[in-house]
């Protein structure tokens, strides 16, 4: 069932959990440089880039409320569909590329129980590169009404930290926030055998809103 939210909460935006290590030092530096710029031209020159960087960080780590859509499988990420690939075991992999301008918070594609959250070390090549298959990643498995669903968060050249929000054994609702990839990258969802993708390569997706499967 879709989540119900008030119109006020749907319009609100908060900051993503896991943003503090990047955000707090940047905002603090900007605040200090702005305060000192009133007395020193040298500090004024520093205040401009640090304030711009702090504003960029606030934008990067935004976490807007969403009215969760109906559908068996919904997108876990904001971004663009990079590829739709049949897998040897009958599943279909839908890869979603997240740019630094996208919201970085990922959401559960289905309701169910998190059966595993596995961190796998790897490289940090750009997420649009084929070699990104070997990048740093977190592999999720959910026990759902469609059976086992696999989702993979993949770090890229800029995104070097994946922050899971929920541990193994947690029951999650469809569209619930489950993790963060700092500064974008890629998220793969494996549709089970017999489930056809409803999206196309190049199509924009919105986490919790865009339906990935077709009736």
Beta strands, then each sheet from edge to edge (+ up, - down):
strand 1: 13-15
strand 2: 62-64
strand 3: 79-86
strand 4: 92-98
strand 5: 105-107
strand 6: 112-120
strand 7: 137-144
strand 8: 147-154
strand 9: 162-164
strand 10: 171-172
strand 11: 177-181
strand 12: 185-191
strand 13: 196-197
strand 14: 204-205
strand 15: 213-214
sheet 1: 1+ 2-
sheet 2: 10+ 6- 7+ 8- 12+ 4- 3+ 14-
sheet 3: 5+ 11- 9+
sheet 4: 13+ 15-
end
